[in-house]
């Protein structure tokens, strides 16, 4: 992975930061993309590495996506690995009560944002003699159903289908595409969902979620990042078009 040129959307979040640290440790060049510039500056200060770049961008805006891809090419000379990782969780509500504007926002970020990334990174990777690797962050919610988070579940199923089609289109150009599908991860997003499922009783909600996982705990950011790192690397050179759960046995 040394000298590989890497883009991570959702780069200032827990998984993105853990992944960036692993990549920078082996001297990859990394561009973090996130919506909030302050979060990016904080991440850059924490990582403190000359091979790190960052840019604020809204992945649901195609012009902003083109801008971060162009920035990656300008700063790093191309893109070898793309972690299409940005996403939002929405709210916990029965389907009949779900606000359409929030449904639309989930689709804009979690589905269109992933598509825009593929749309603009593919032409860049096609110029590489060795193609590239794209890893899309889905969820165990993209492998089954969960009540009261229908829009989120819909979005995570959608990107699995997107990945499979993109993998077939990319194969002739040596572009591999896979998803990672984490169970609950011990980070900010799960704090939000815990409170949504059991307002004011987040600890009890967490304990309930953990009981549904055979290993009886949440994943860590590092555990998810380890799988993402592998799928980006040449160690996974014959793996494409596949769904990869990192879920403590939750989907067994």
N, C-alpha and C positions, 0 to 999 in steps of 0.2 A: 504493500500500500504506500510505500515511500514515494513521494513526488506525485501521487495521484491527485487529480483535481476534483474536489468534492463540493457539492451544493447540498445544504440541509435546510429545508423549509421547516417552520416551527422550531427554528434552531435555538431560540432562547428558552425553550421549555425544558422540563426535566430530562426527557429522553434525548432530545436534541443536544443538550449540553453534555450529557454523558457520552454520547456518540462522538461529538466533536473532540472531547478530551482524548478518547482512544485514538482517533485519527491523527491529531496533532502530535501525540506521543511518538508516532512512528513517521513523522515528518511529511504527512500529507498536507496539501494546501486546501483550506476549508473556507467556504463562504457560508455564513449564517444568514438566513432570511427569516424575518419575523415582522409582525405588524407593528409592534411597539419599539420605537427607537431607544427609549430609555432602558428597556429590558435587554436590548442588544448591546448597548454600551456597558451595562452591568456584566453581561456574559463575557464580553471582550476583556473587561478588566479582570475577571475571574480566571479566564483562560490564559491571558497574557502571553501571546505567541505571535511572532513576526509572520507566520504563515497563515494567520487568520484574517479574514475580511468579513465585513457585514454590511447589509443594506436593509432598510425598512421597506416592506412591500406588503400590499394586500393581495393575497393569492386569488381572491375572487374577482380581481380586476385584471383582465387579460393584458392590458397595456403595462401594468405594474409587473406582471410575470415576464413579459418580454424584456422589460428593463432589467430585472435581476439576472436573467439569462445573458443578456448583452454585457452586463457588468462582470459576470463570471468569466466570459470570454476575454474581455478587456484585461482583467486583473490576473487571470490564471492561464489564459491561452486556450481554453477549452473546458470540457466537462467529461470526466471519466466515470464518475459515480454520482447519481442523483437520488437523494433521500427525499421522497415526496411525502413529507411527514406532517405538514400543518393540518390542524383540524380543530373543531369545536364540538362541545357536547350537547348544547341546547338545554332544554328544561325537561323535568320529569312531570308529565301530564298525560291524562287519558287522551286518546287520539281525537275524540270529538271536541276537546277543549284546547287543542294545540293551536296557537296563533299562526296563521298562514304566513305572516311576515317572517316569523322565526323559522318556520319550515323552509321558506325560500332561502333564508340566510344559511341554514345548514347545508342545503344543496349547493348554494353558491360557493361556499368555502370547501366543504368536504368532497364534493363531486366535481363541480366545474373547476375548482382550484387545482385538483389533481389532473384533470384533463388538460387545462391550460399549460401546466408544467410539462406533461408529455408532449404536447403539441409543439412547444418551443425548444425543448431539450433534444428531442429526436433528431432534428436536422443537424444540431451541433455534434451529437454522438456519431451520426452517419459519416462524418468527416474523419473520425478516428479509425486507424487501421485495425484496432482491436475492439471496435464498438464501444460498449460500456455496460454498466449495470444500473438498473433503476429499482429501487425498493419503495413500495407504497405502504404506508401504515394504515392497515384496516383495523380489525378488532375481532374478538370472539363474537361480538355482536354482528359481524359480517359472515358468521357461520351458522347462526341460529337466530331465534327470535327472543326478544325481551319485552315484556309489557311496559307500557307507559313511556317508552323512549322510541316510538315508532320512526320519527324522522331520522334520528341518529342511526338506528338499525338499518333503515333504508339506504342511507348514505354509505354505510360500511359494506353492505352487500354490493352496492353499485360499483365500488372501486375494485372489488374482486373480479367482476365481469370485465371491467375496463382493463385490468391487469392481464387477464387471459388473452383478450384480443390484441393488446399491445405487444405481448410476448410473441405472438404469431407474426405480427407485422415486423417486429424488430429482429427476428431470428436470422433473416438473410443478411442483416447488417451487423451481426454479432452483438446485438443489443439484447441483454437479458432483462426480464421484468418479473418481479415476484412481489407478493405481499407478506408482511408480518402481521400476525393477528394476536395481539396481547389480550390476556385476561385483565382484570383490574390491576392497575399499577399504582404503587404507593406514591402518588404525587397530587398536584393541585386539582387536576381534572376529577379525580376520584373524590376529593373532599367536596367538590361541588355536587357530584352525583349522590354521594351519601346524604348530604343535606336535603337534596331533592326527594329522595325516597323516604327519608325519615327526618323531617324538619326539627332541628334542635336536638336530634339524637344521633349525631354522626357516628359516635363510637359504637352504638348498637347496630347501626346499619353496616358498618365495616365488619363487625363480628359476623353478621348474617351473610355478607358476601363471602367472607373467608370460609365459612362452613360449606359453601357450594363449590369450593376448590379442593380437590383431593389432597393437595399439599398443605391446605389449611392456612394459607397466607397469600398476600398480594405479591406480584412480581416487583422487583426493584427496577429503577431506570437502567441500571447497569446490565441487568439480565436481558432486558429487551434490546439494549444497545449492542450487546454481544452478538445476538442473532443478526441484527442489521449489519454489523461490521462484517460478519462472515458472508452474508449474501452480497455485499458489495465487493468482496475480495475475489481474487483469482482462485481461492480454495473452493469456491462454489461455481466454477466455470461451466459445469454441465447442468446447472439448475436454472430453469426458467419456466414461467407459466404456472407456478405452484403457490399454494397457500401454506404458510408456515405458522402454526400456532405456538405461542410461548405462554402457556396458560396453566401450568401446574397440574395438568391432567383434566382440566375443566371440560374439554370437548371429547374426552376418551369415551 
